Amino acid sequence: MKLSLILQDVIKFDSNLSKVMFESPTGIPSSHSPHLRKPGSKPVSPDLGAGEPGNSIQEGYVFPVMLGEMKSTSSPLHASAILPSPVFLWRFKVILFLLWGCTCCKIGWDSVMRMSADLRDLFLYEAFLYYNPLLLVTMMVWLWGVCLWVFSQSTVNYAKIFDLDQSHLTHREIWKCSIWMTIIVPTSMTAYLYLYSHGEVSLAASQPVILYIAVAMVLIFPFDIFYLSSRYFLLRTLWRIALPLQPISFPDFFLADILTSMAKVFSDLERSACRMVHRQVATIAWFEADSVCGSHSAAIPVVLVIPYIWRLLQCLRQYKDTKEKTTLFNALKYSTAVPVIFLSALKYHVQPDQWTYVYRRLWLFSSLVNSLYSFYWDVTRDWDLSVFTRIFKFNRPSNVSYLLYGRQWETASHRPIIEDDDEVVVRKGSQFLERACDEIYVVGEGETLHSISVKCGDPFIVEQNPHIHDPDDVFPGLVIKITPTINSIS
C-alpha cells in the first residue's frame, strides 16, 4: 500500500514538473501543489513581481520564466547580428562573379590553345555561331533593364503604355534574369570548348543542344514559376505579331521592331538548329559545299525576311484601321529590305560571273536604297531628332527646314495663335514636349478657347493604345495648361 502511494506521488511530481518546464504561463498549475513550493517560501504574484499573499505562482517558477523572456528578447538581436549587411553581400556576389568570369576565360583559353592551328579558327567560328545569338539576347535583356530603370526614374508610365498588369517585371527582376543568362551561357560555352579539346566530342556536342532545349522549356513551362505571367505575355505578343489579323497594339509594334533589328540573330539560330537536327555539332561537316546547313540553304533568307514581313503586314493593318498615309511609307521602308536579302542569298545559286556583273550591282543598288530610306525615316520619324532644327533654324519657313525635319512648321509671325498677354503654364517637361509633341489640337467654341490636347511622342503610343484616355496617365506632369484671352483662332 505504501509503495503504491509513493508511486502515485512520483507520477504527480513528474507531470507537474513537465508542465512547469514546457507549458506557457497561462497553463501554470495551482500554488497549492506541495511539489512546487519550497519549504518556507511565499507565493508570488502572477506578474512575477514581489511575493504577495494569495497569488498562485511560486518563486521557484520566476527564474525559468525570466530566463525564457531573456532568451526570446535577445534572439532577434542575436539573429540580426549574425546576418551580414546588404553591402557586404553585394560585394561578395561581385567578387564571386568576377572569379567565375576569370575562371571561364582561363579554361576557355587553355582549351583553345590545345587545338591544332588549322582546326582552331573553324572550331571557334562554330562555337561563336552557337552561342553568339544567346549572348546577343542576353545583352538585349540587360539593356531592356536599363530602359526600365530610366523609365522608373522619370515620369513615363511604361506599364500604362504597354498595357501591363500590376505584376509586370521591374528593372531589378529583369536584371536578375540577365545575370543568370550571363552566367549560364558562357558556362555552357566554356564546357563546350573544354570537352572538345579533351577529346569528349559527344559530350561537347550535347552542350549547345541542352542549352537551347532548356531555353525553350523555360519559355513554354506551363507552371507558375519563372514569371509565368510575363512569359505568357511575351508568347502572346509573339503570336499576335506572327498573325497580325487584329488591331496592332503598342507592344506588338514595339517587339516586332526589335525583331527586325535581330534578324541576324534569327539567321544564326536557324543555322544552329539545322546543325543540331542533322547532328553536325562539334564537326566541320557544315563547311562542305554540299552541306545541307551551308550558306546556300534556302531557309536562311526566309528566316531573315520574316521579321520585315511582319512589320510590313502590321503597317498595312495600321493603314486599314487609321487611313494614315504615313503607315504606307513606313511599310515601303520594310519592303525595301526584301530585295537586299534575297539578292544576297542569290550569290550562292548563280555562277560567279553572273553574280559579279549582274546581280552584285542590283544588290548594291537595293542596299543603297534601303539604307538611305531607312536612315531618313529613322531620323525624321522614329528618332524625331528635332535638335537639328534648332541648329538650322530659319526665321521664315523654307524647303530646307522641311527637308531637315520632315514636316512643315510655322512661326508666330505667320500664324499668331496666342497673344502676348496670354498665360502659358508648363508644369514640367516643357523641353520634352517641344521636342516630342507631333500635333496640338485646339478645342473651342466660337471665339473662346477652352482647352488643348497634346499628342506626344510616337503616334503609336496613343493610336495603338485605345485603353489610354488621359495623356497624363502616360506622361504624368507633362501637361500644358493654357488660360488664354483670345479673340480668334486663324
Secondary structure, 3 states (H helix, E strand, C coil): CHHHHHHHHHHHHHHHHHHHHHCCHHHCCCCCCCCCCCCCCCEECCCCCCCCCCCCEEHHHHHHHHHHHHHHHHHHHHHHHHCCCHHHHHHHHHHHHHHHHHHHHHHHHHHHHHCCHHHHHHHHHHHHHHHHHHHHHHHHHHHHHHHHHHHHHCCCCHHHHCCCCCCCCCHHHHHHHHHHHHHHHHHHHHHHHHHHHCCCHHHHHHHHHHHHHHHHHHHHCCCCCCCHHHHHHHHHHHHHHHCCCCCCCHHHHHHHHHHHHCHHHHHHHHHHHHHHHCCCCCCCHHHCCCCCCCCCCCHHHHHHHHHHHHHHHHHHHHHHHHCCCHHHHHHHHHHCHHHHHHHHHHCCCCCHHHHHHHHHHHHHHHHHHHHHHHHHHHHHHHCCCCHHHHHCCCCCCCHHHHHHHCCCCCCCCCCCCCCCCCEEEECCCHHHHHHHEEEEEEEEECCEEEEEEEEECCHHHHHCCCCCCCHHHHCCCCCEEEECCCCCCC
